[in-house]
Amino acid sequence: MISFDEFKKVEMKVGRVIEAERVEGTKNLIKMIVDFGGERRQVISGIAKWYKADDLINRLLVFVTNLEPKVIRGLKSEAMVLAAEDDEGNIYLVTVDGRPKAGSRVY
C-alpha cells in the first residue's frame, strides 16, 4: 500500500496520439508521438499484438507523464500508456469518457 500523498506524486494526463508506427525489427513495439496540450513526447509501448499503429491516431489515451524516460530498443520513451489486462492476457488501453483536451490532468 502507498499513502495518498505518494499517489499524488503520480502525474497522469490525457494525451492525443498524433503519430504511430511499428518499430522495425520488433514483434510488439509501437512508437507513438503524443500531444499533451502543446507538449509532444515520444512513447514506446509493447501493444502491437492488440493494436494497429494506424488505429491509434487521434485516440485520447491516459498516460503516466512523470516517470523517468526509458530507452527501449534504442528509442527514448518519455511516458507510459495505461492499459488493463483481461483473463486471457489481452490488453485494453485506458481511454477517457467525453472529449477532454490533450494535456488534461487525470485524478
BALOBA-1460 file (C-alpha; in Angstrom, 3 decimals):
// residues 107
<rec num="1" residu="m" x="0.000" y="0.000" z="0.000"/>
<rec num="2" residu="i" x="1.082" y="3.564" z="-0.653"/>
<rec num="3" residu="s" x="-0.132" y="6.684" z="1.062"/>
<rec num="4" residu="f" x="-2.398" y="9.172" z="-0.639"/>
<rec num="5" residu="d" x="0.484" y="11.663" z="-0.627"/>
<rec num="6" residu="e" x="2.634" y="9.150" z="-2.532"/>
<rec num="7" residu="f" x="-0.181" y="8.552" z="-5.037"/>
<rec num="8" residu="k" x="-0.486" y="12.302" z="-5.648"/>
<rec num="9" residu="k" x="3.079" y="12.230" z="-6.977"/>
<rec num="10" residu="v" x="1.949" y="10.129" z="-9.963"/>
<rec num="11" residu="e" x="1.095" y="12.512" z="-12.805"/>
<rec num="12" residu="m" x="-1.450" y="11.127" z="-15.249"/>
<rec num="13" residu="k" x="-2.605" y="13.101" z="-18.274"/>
<rec num="14" residu="v" x="-4.774" y="12.681" z="-21.328"/>
<rec num="15" residu="g" x="-2.710" y="12.529" z="-24.497"/>
<rec num="16" residu="r" x="-3.759" y="12.559" z="-28.150"/>
<rec num="17" residu="v" x="-1.782" y="10.196" z="-30.358"/>
<rec num="18" residu="i" x="-0.749" y="12.228" z="-33.407"/>
<rec num="19" residu="e" x="1.659" y="9.735" z="-34.998"/>
<rec num="20" residu="a" x="2.116" y="5.992" z="-34.577"/>
<rec num="21" residu="e" x="4.225" y="3.348" z="-36.299"/>
<rec num="22" residu="r" x="5.521" y="-0.161" z="-35.678"/>
<rec num="23" residu="v" x="9.114" y="-0.262" z="-34.518"/>
<rec num="24" residu="e" x="11.011" y="-2.017" z="-37.273"/>
<rec num="25" residu="g" x="12.695" y="-5.247" z="-36.245"/>
<rec num="26" residu="t" x="10.470" y="-5.798" z="-33.200"/>
<rec num="27" residu="k" x="7.468" y="-8.010" z="-32.652"/>
<rec num="28" residu="n" x="5.315" y="-5.932" z="-30.311"/>
<rec num="29" residu="l" x="6.575" y="-2.348" z="-30.151"/>
<rec num="30" residu="i" x="4.757" y="0.710" z="-31.413"/>
<rec num="31" residu="k" x="6.290" y="4.189" z="-31.375"/>
<rec num="32" residu="m" x="3.778" y="6.973" z="-30.753"/>
<rec num="33" residu="i" x="4.139" y="10.726" z="-30.817"/>
<rec num="34" residu="v" x="1.678" y="12.053" z="-28.273"/>
<rec num="35" residu="d" x="0.375" y="15.599" z="-27.834"/>
<rec num="36" residu="f" x="-0.108" y="16.624" z="-24.216"/>
<rec num="37" residu="g" x="-1.591" y="20.041" z="-24.932"/>
<rec num="38" residu="g" x="1.248" y="21.728" z="-26.757"/>
<rec num="39" residu="e" x="4.000" y="19.430" z="-25.498"/>
<rec num="40" residu="r" x="4.836" y="16.420" z="-27.670"/>
<rec num="41" residu="r" x="6.521" y="13.292" z="-26.381"/>
<rec num="42" residu="q" x="7.630" y="10.008" z="-27.851"/>
<rec num="43" residu="v" x="6.144" y="6.909" z="-26.205"/>
<rec num="44" residu="i" x="7.234" y="3.335" z="-26.913"/>
<rec num="45" residu="s" x="4.789" y="0.592" z="-25.969"/>
<rec num="46" residu="g" x="4.520" y="-3.177" z="-26.471"/>
<rec num="47" residu="i" x="0.933" y="-3.144" z="-27.736"/>
<rec num="48" residu="a" x="1.321" y="-4.149" z="-31.396"/>
<rec num="49" residu="k" x="-0.205" y="-7.576" z="-30.747"/>
<rec num="50" residu="w" x="-3.516" y="-5.889" z="-29.894"/>
<rec num="51" residu="y" x="-3.465" y="-2.574" z="-31.773"/>
<rec num="52" residu="k" x="-2.512" y="-1.439" z="-35.260"/>
<rec num="53" residu="a" x="-0.488" y="1.760" z="-35.300"/>
<rec num="54" residu="d" x="-2.903" y="3.489" z="-37.692"/>
<rec num="55" residu="d" x="-5.841" y="2.752" z="-35.358"/>
<rec num="56" residu="l" x="-4.175" y="4.728" z="-32.570"/>
<rec num="57" residu="i" x="-4.043" y="8.037" z="-34.449"/>
<rec num="58" residu="n" x="-6.235" y="10.709" z="-32.799"/>
<rec num="59" residu="r" x="-7.129" y="8.446" z="-29.862"/>
<rec num="60" residu="l" x="-7.281" y="10.089" z="-26.456"/>
<rec num="61" residu="l" x="-5.445" y="7.813" z="-24.015"/>
<rec num="62" residu="v" x="-4.254" y="8.060" z="-20.426"/>
<rec num="63" residu="f" x="-0.508" y="8.244" z="-19.758"/>
<rec num="64" residu="v" x="1.771" y="8.476" z="-16.740"/>
<rec num="65" residu="t" x="3.865" y="11.507" z="-17.628"/>
<rec num="66" residu="n" x="6.323" y="11.973" z="-14.777"/>
<rec num="67" residu="l" x="8.303" y="8.744" z="-14.994"/>
<rec num="68" residu="e" x="11.972" y="8.953" z="-15.811"/>
<rec num="69" residu="p" x="12.480" y="8.438" z="-19.566"/>
<rec num="70" residu="k" x="13.453" y="4.900" z="-20.516"/>
<rec num="71" residu="v" x="15.341" y="3.676" z="-23.571"/>
<rec num="72" residu="i" x="13.618" y="0.721" z="-25.230"/>
<rec num="73" residu="r" x="15.388" y="-0.878" z="-28.190"/>
<rec num="74" residu="g" x="17.407" y="2.296" z="-28.655"/>
<rec num="75" residu="l" x="14.337" y="4.573" z="-28.606"/>
<rec num="76" residu="k" x="13.582" y="7.011" z="-25.808"/>
<rec num="77" residu="s" x="10.154" y="6.598" z="-24.203"/>
<rec num="78" residu="e" x="9.000" y="9.709" z="-22.329"/>
<rec num="79" residu="a" x="5.721" y="8.469" z="-20.791"/>
<rec num="80" residu="m" x="3.796" y="5.247" z="-20.162"/>
<rec num="81" residu="v" x="0.393" y="4.485" z="-21.666"/>
<rec num="82" residu="l" x="-2.028" y="2.863" z="-19.218"/>
<rec num="83" residu="a" x="-3.763" y="-0.384" z="-20.080"/>
<rec num="84" residu="a" x="-5.815" y="-3.145" z="-18.471"/>
<rec num="85" residu="e" x="-5.443" y="-6.885" z="-19.000"/>
<rec num="86" residu="d" x="-8.251" y="-9.445" z="-19.153"/>
<rec num="87" residu="d" x="-8.165" y="-13.084" z="-18.009"/>
<rec num="88" residu="e" x="-6.827" y="-14.225" z="-21.397"/>
<rec num="89" residu="g" x="-3.940" y="-11.744" z="-21.366"/>
<rec num="90" residu="n" x="-5.475" y="-9.300" z="-23.863"/>
<rec num="91" residu="i" x="-4.584" y="-5.646" z="-23.406"/>
<rec num="92" residu="y" x="-7.082" y="-2.763" z="-23.489"/>
<rec num="93" residu="l" x="-5.873" y="0.829" z="-23.487"/>
<rec num="94" residu="v" x="-7.293" y="3.197" z="-20.888"/>
<rec num="95" residu="t" x="-9.374" y="5.894" z="-22.572"/>
<rec num="96" residu="v" x="-11.485" y="8.747" z="-21.230"/>
<rec num="97" residu="d" x="-15.185" y="9.480" z="-21.369"/>
<rec num="98" residu="g" x="-16.154" y="12.608" z="-23.305"/>
<rec num="99" residu="r" x="-13.648" y="14.831" z="-25.085"/>
<rec num="100" residu="p" x="-11.218" y="16.371" z="-22.594"/>
<rec num="101" residu="k" x="-8.381" y="18.402" z="-24.057"/>
<rec num="102" residu="a" x="-4.997" y="16.815" z="-24.600"/>
<rec num="103" residu="g" x="-2.902" y="17.594" z="-21.537"/>
<rec num="104" residu="s" x="-5.838" y="17.412" z="-19.098"/>
<rec num="105" residu="r" x="-4.766" y="16.023" z="-15.734"/>
<rec num="106" residu="v" x="-6.295" y="12.699" z="-14.670"/>
<rec num="107" residu="y" x="-7.217" y="12.384" z="-10.977"/>
